[in-house]
């Protein structure tokens, strides 16, 4: 039995969807950010950064969405969330998992939290630079998916597609959302058509894409 500490629509949602894809038993613990539950001393013992997700694995708290996806993929190879170790597809999968986590997630962090740049709001130049950085990621993924898709590692869905779809969802209110790139939209449509996505939205009460 897994225990996932989560908050609806946040970085925990991709781990939640992965658990639904796997079909393993799990329980949810809602960390209410509005109520400050992420700063509760009991939660900070599990996740000192006060973030979600936290997943209890073998009685131990683990964090970081991308790392958790990799852990779950290794524990449940039958779910097909990662290509087989040693295969060329595995190399591609690892490359894109790290790319999404490092390049895209870091740009998103600065986009959504301008205080990390030392000001309550972005300057016009900062906003433009961040927007161009994020667009460059979409351009890169568009080219890759158009040539090798429809999924990140080709014909089969993996955890990389779940991760990418979560990040695409976060772009929905940006000046140019990721779904304006055709291959990205196609991948998002494929993931959103899965039963795990419908169940995720039901359980987390997510109405908007």
C-alpha positions in Angstrom: 0.0 0.0 0.0 1.4 3.4 -1.0 0.5 6.6 0.7 0.6 9.8 -1.5 0.6 13.2 0.2 -0.7 15.5 -2.5 -2.5 18.8 -3.3 -4.9 18.8 -6.3 -3.4 20.0 -9.6 0.1 20.4 -8.3 3.3 18.5 -9.0 1.8 15.5 -7.1 -0.8 14.9 -9.9 1.6 13.1 -12.2 2.6 10.7 -9.4 -1.1 10.2 -8.7 -1.8 9.4 -12.3 1.2 7.0 -12.4 -0.3 5.1 -9.4 -3.6 4.9 -11.3 -1.8 3.5 -14.3 -0.1 0.9 -12.2 -3.2 -0.2 -10.4 -1.4 -0.7 -7.1 -3.4 0.0 -3.9 -2.7 3.4 -2.4 -4.3 6.0 -0.1 -4.3 9.8 -0.5 -3.6 12.4 2.1 -4.6 15.9 1.1 -2.1 18.6 2.1 -4.3 21.8 2.1 -2.0 24.6 1.0 -4.6 27.2 1.7 -4.7 26.1 5.3 -0.9 26.0 5.5 -0.8 22.2 6.0 2.5 22.0 4.2 4.1 23.8 7.2 2.6 21.5 9.8 5.5 20.1 11.9 4.3 16.5 11.3 4.4 17.0 7.6 7.7 18.7 7.7 9.1 15.6 9.3 8.2 13.7 6.1 9.1 16.5 3.7 11.4 19.2 5.2 10.8 21.4 2.2 7.1 21.5 2.8 6.3 20.5 -0.7 4.3 17.9 -2.5 4.4 15.1 -3.5 5.6 12.9 -0.8 5.2 9.2 -1.4 5.7 6.6 1.3 7.7 3.7 -0.1 8.4 0.8 2.3 7.7 3.0 5.2 10.0 5.8 4.1 9.0 9.2 2.7 10.4 10.0 -0.7 9.9 13.1 -2.8 10.5 14.9 -6.2 8.0 14.0 -8.9 10.4 12.8 -11.5 12.4 10.7 -9.1 9.1 9.1 -7.8 8.0 8.3 -11.4 11.4 6.5 -11.9 11.0 4.6 -8.6 7.5 3.5 -9.5 8.5 2.5 -13.0 11.2 0.3 -11.6 9.0 -1.3 -9.0 6.2 -2.0 -11.5 7.8 -2.9 -14.9 4.5 -4.6 -15.9 2.9 -1.2 -16.1 5.2 -0.1 -18.9 5.9 3.3 -17.5 9.5 3.0 -18.6 11.3 1.1 -21.4 13.4 -1.9 -20.5 16.7 -1.2 -18.9 19.6 -1.4 -21.4 17.4 -0.7 -24.4 17.9 2.3 -26.7 14.4 3.4 -25.7 15.4 3.5 -22.1 18.2 5.9 -23.0 15.8 8.2 -24.7 13.4 8.0 -21.8 16.1 8.9 -19.3 17.2 11.8 -21.4 13.8 13.4 -21.7 12.8 12.7 -18.0 15.9 14.7 -16.9 15.3 17.4 -19.6 11.8 18.0 -18.5 12.8 18.0 -14.8 15.8 20.3 -15.2 15.1 22.6 -18.2 11.4 23.0 -18.2 10.6 22.7 -14.5 13.3 25.3 -13.6 11.9 27.8 -16.1 8.4 27.2 -14.8 9.6 27.8 -11.2 10.8 31.3 -12.2 7.7 32.0 -14.3 5.3 31.2 -11.5 7.4 32.5 -8.6 8.9 35.8 -9.6 10.1 36.3 -6.0 12.8 33.8 -6.8 14.2 36.5 -9.0 14.1 39.1 -6.2 10.9 41.0 -7.0 7.2 40.6 -6.5 6.6 40.7 -10.2 8.6 40.1 -13.3 10.0 43.0 -15.3 8.9 43.0 -18.9 12.4 41.8 -19.9 12.4 38.9 -17.4 8.9 37.9 -18.5 9.9 37.9 -22.2 13.1 35.9 -21.5 11.3 33.3 -19.5 8.6 33.0 -22.1 11.2 32.5 -24.8 12.9 29.8 -22.7 9.7 27.9 -22.3 8.8 28.3 -26.0 12.2 26.9 -26.9 11.4 23.7 -24.8 8.1 23.4 -26.7 9.9 23.8 -30.0 12.4 21.1 -29.1 9.7 18.7 -28.0 7.6 19.5 -31.1 10.5 18.6 -33.4 11.2 15.4 -31.4 7.6 14.2 -31.3 6.9 15.1 -34.9 9.8 12.9 -36.0 9.7 10.1 -33.4 6.2 10.3 -31.7 3.4 10.2 -31.0 4.8 9.6 -27.5 8.2 10.7 -26.1 9.7 7.3 -26.7 7.8 6.5 -29.8 4.8 4.3 -30.1 4.3 3.5 -26.4 3.2 5.6 -23.5 5.6 6.1 -20.6 6.0 8.1 -17.5 7.6 10.8 -19.6 4.3 11.5 -21.3 2.5 11.8 -18.0 5.1 14.2 -16.8 5.0 16.2 -20.0 1.2 16.4 -20.0 1.2 17.8 -16.4 3.6 20.5 -17.5 1.5 21.2 -20.6 -1.6 21.6 -18.4 0.3 24.2 -16.3 0.8 26.3 -19.5 -3.0 26.6 -20.2 -3.2 30.2 -19.0 0.1 31.3 -20.4 0.2 33.7 -23.4 0.9 30.8 -25.7 0.0 27.4 -24.2 1.8 24.2 -25.1 -1.2 22.9 -27.0 -0.6 25.4 -29.8 2.2 23.1 -30.9 0.5 20.3 -32.9 2.5 17.3 -31.8 2.3 18.4 -28.2 -1.4 18.8 -28.4 -1.7 15.3 -30.0 0.2 13.8 -27.1 -1.9 15.7 -24.6 -5.0 14.4 -26.2 -3.8 10.8 -26.1 -3.0 11.1 -22.4 -6.3 12.9 -21.6 -8.2 10.1 -23.3 -6.8 7.5 -20.9 -9.0 6.2 -18.0 -6.3 7.2 -15.5 -6.7 10.9 -16.5 -10.5 10.8 -16.1 -10.1 9.1 -12.7 -7.4 11.6 -11.7 -9.6 14.5 -12.5 -12.5 12.9 -10.6 -10.5 12.2 -7.5 -8.7 15.6 -7.4 -11.8 17.5 -8.5 -10.0 19.0 -11.5 -12.5 20.6 -13.9 -10.2 22.7 -16.1 -7.6 21.3 -18.5 
